[in-house]
Amino acid sequence: MRFNKKMAVKIKAEKLRKFATQLGQKIGLSEKDAYTLSDSIVFANLRG
């Protein structure tokens, strides 16, 4: 399956950061480590 613009989903950076932080905490990361992970994910996503 090829990706096209119709398949794209836009999510606000802060919502993605919050979700990723919560997910990191659920898998056992500390709040600080989960935030660091989520911040890296959001930064990379915004850069493309």
Residue frames as a rotation matrix with the C-alpha (Angstrom) as fourth column:
MET 1
0.584 0.812 0.000 0.00
0.812 -0.584 0.000 0.00
0.000 0.000 -1.000 0.00
ARG 2
-0.448 -0.719 0.531 1.35
0.710 -0.647 -0.278 3.42
0.543 0.252 0.801 -0.91
PHE 3
-0.238 0.297 -0.925 0.95
0.749 -0.550 -0.369 6.45
-0.618 -0.781 -0.092 1.30
ASN 4
-0.378 0.125 0.917 -0.90
0.671 -0.646 0.364 9.43
0.638 0.753 0.160 -0.12
LYS 5
-0.912 -0.057 0.406 -2.07
-0.156 -0.867 -0.473 12.75
0.379 -0.495 0.782 1.27
LYS 6
0.046 0.998 0.037 -5.63
-0.558 -0.005 0.830 11.46
0.828 -0.059 0.557 1.71
MET 7
0.383 0.038 -0.923 -4.30
0.483 0.844 0.235 9.01
0.788 -0.536 0.305 4.31
ALA 8
-0.631 -0.747 0.210 -2.57
0.252 -0.454 -0.855 11.72
0.734 -0.486 0.474 6.36
VAL 9
0.544 0.703 -0.459 -3.77
0.709 -0.092 0.699 12.51
0.449 -0.705 -0.549 9.87
LYS 10
-0.229 -0.597 0.769 -2.84
-0.013 -0.788 -0.616 15.81
0.973 -0.151 0.172 11.50
ILE 11
0.558 0.283 -0.780 -2.31
0.752 0.225 0.619 15.82
0.351 -0.932 -0.087 15.25
LYS 12
0.775 -0.280 0.566 -1.25
-0.368 -0.929 0.046 18.86
0.513 -0.244 -0.823 17.26
ALA 13
-0.124 -0.961 -0.247 2.29
-0.172 0.266 -0.948 18.54
0.977 -0.075 -0.198 18.60
GLU 14
-0.544 -0.086 0.835 1.22
-0.812 -0.197 -0.550 18.99
0.212 -0.977 0.037 22.23
LYS 15
0.556 0.794 0.247 -1.41
-0.821 0.570 0.018 16.23
-0.127 -0.213 0.969 21.94
LEU 16
0.654 -0.402 -0.641 1.17
-0.101 0.794 -0.600 13.85
0.750 0.457 0.478 20.47
ARG 17
-0.427 -0.859 0.282 3.67
-0.380 -0.113 -0.918 14.77
0.820 -0.500 -0.278 23.20
LYS 18
-0.187 0.446 0.876 1.09
-0.979 -0.007 -0.205 14.13
-0.085 -0.895 0.437 25.93
PHE 19
0.826 0.534 -0.180 0.03
-0.557 0.822 -0.116 10.80
0.086 0.196 0.977 24.41
ALA 20
0.381 -0.766 -0.518 3.61
-0.036 0.548 -0.836 9.62
0.924 0.336 0.181 23.94
THR 21
-0.516 -0.528 0.674 4.51
-0.663 -0.252 -0.705 10.66
0.542 -0.811 -0.220 27.50
GLN 22
0.221 0.699 0.680 1.57
-0.941 0.335 -0.038 8.70
-0.255 -0.632 0.732 28.90
LEU 23
0.872 0.072 -0.484 2.48
-0.295 0.867 -0.402 5.70
0.390 0.493 0.777 26.77
GLY 24
-0.075 -0.989 -0.126 6.09
-0.239 0.141 -0.961 5.82
0.968 -0.042 -0.246 27.97
GLN 25
-0.449 -0.030 0.893 4.95
-0.885 -0.119 -0.450 5.90
0.120 -0.992 0.027 31.58
LYS 26
0.606 0.765 0.216 2.65
-0.780 0.625 -0.023 2.92
-0.153 -0.154 0.976 31.01
ILE 27
0.745 -0.387 -0.543 5.58
0.002 0.816 -0.578 0.84
0.667 0.430 0.609 29.79
GLY 28
0.698 -0.375 -0.611 7.57
0.716 0.401 0.572 1.70
0.031 -0.836 0.548 32.89
LEU 29
-0.252 -0.802 0.542 9.56
0.652 -0.555 -0.517 4.84
0.715 0.223 0.662 32.09
SER 30
-0.435 0.070 -0.898 9.87
0.746 -0.531 -0.402 7.57
-0.505 -0.844 0.179 34.68
GLU 31
0.657 0.732 -0.181 7.92
0.531 -0.620 -0.578 10.75
-0.535 0.283 -0.796 33.98
LYS 32
0.301 -0.644 -0.704 11.14
-0.461 -0.744 0.484 12.54
-0.835 0.179 -0.520 33.03
ASP 33
-0.719 -0.611 0.331 12.31
-0.060 0.529 0.846 9.78
-0.693 0.588 -0.417 30.68
ALA 34
-0.100 0.780 0.618 8.86
0.867 0.373 -0.331 9.44
-0.488 0.502 -0.714 29.12
TYR 35
0.751 0.353 -0.558 8.77
0.128 -0.907 -0.402 13.18
-0.648 0.231 -0.726 28.44
THR 36
-0.154 -0.896 -0.417 12.27
-0.524 -0.284 0.803 13.09
-0.838 0.342 -0.425 26.94
LEU 37
-0.691 -0.031 0.722 11.22
0.440 0.775 0.454 10.24
-0.574 0.631 -0.522 24.65
SER 38
0.302 0.911 0.279 8.00
0.844 -0.119 -0.524 11.98
-0.444 0.394 -0.805 23.62
ASP 39
0.551 -0.163 -0.818 9.79
-0.203 -0.977 0.057 15.27
-0.809 0.135 -0.572 23.01
SER 40
-0.578 -0.816 -0.022 12.23
-0.297 0.185 0.937 13.49
-0.760 0.548 -0.350 20.68
ILE 41
-0.437 0.514 0.738 9.37
0.777 0.629 0.023 11.83
-0.453 0.584 -0.674 18.81
VAL 42
0.639 0.733 -0.234 7.54
0.548 -0.646 -0.530 15.13
-0.540 0.211 -0.815 18.34
PHE 43
0.203 -0.655 -0.728 10.70
-0.422 -0.730 0.539 16.98
-0.884 0.197 -0.424 17.30
ALA 44
-0.772 -0.520 0.364 11.54
0.040 0.533 0.845 14.32
-0.634 0.668 -0.390 14.70
ASN 45
-0.110 0.832 0.544 7.97
0.902 0.313 -0.296 14.29
-0.417 0.458 -0.785 13.42
LEU 46
0.694 0.388 -0.607 7.90
0.208 -0.914 -0.347 18.07
-0.690 0.115 -0.715 13.01
ARG 47
-0.185 -0.857 -0.481 11.21
-0.477 -0.349 0.806 18.02
-0.859 0.379 -0.344 11.11
GLY 48
0.617 0.485 -0.620 9.84
-0.776 0.247 -0.580 15.45
-0.128 0.839 0.529 8.69
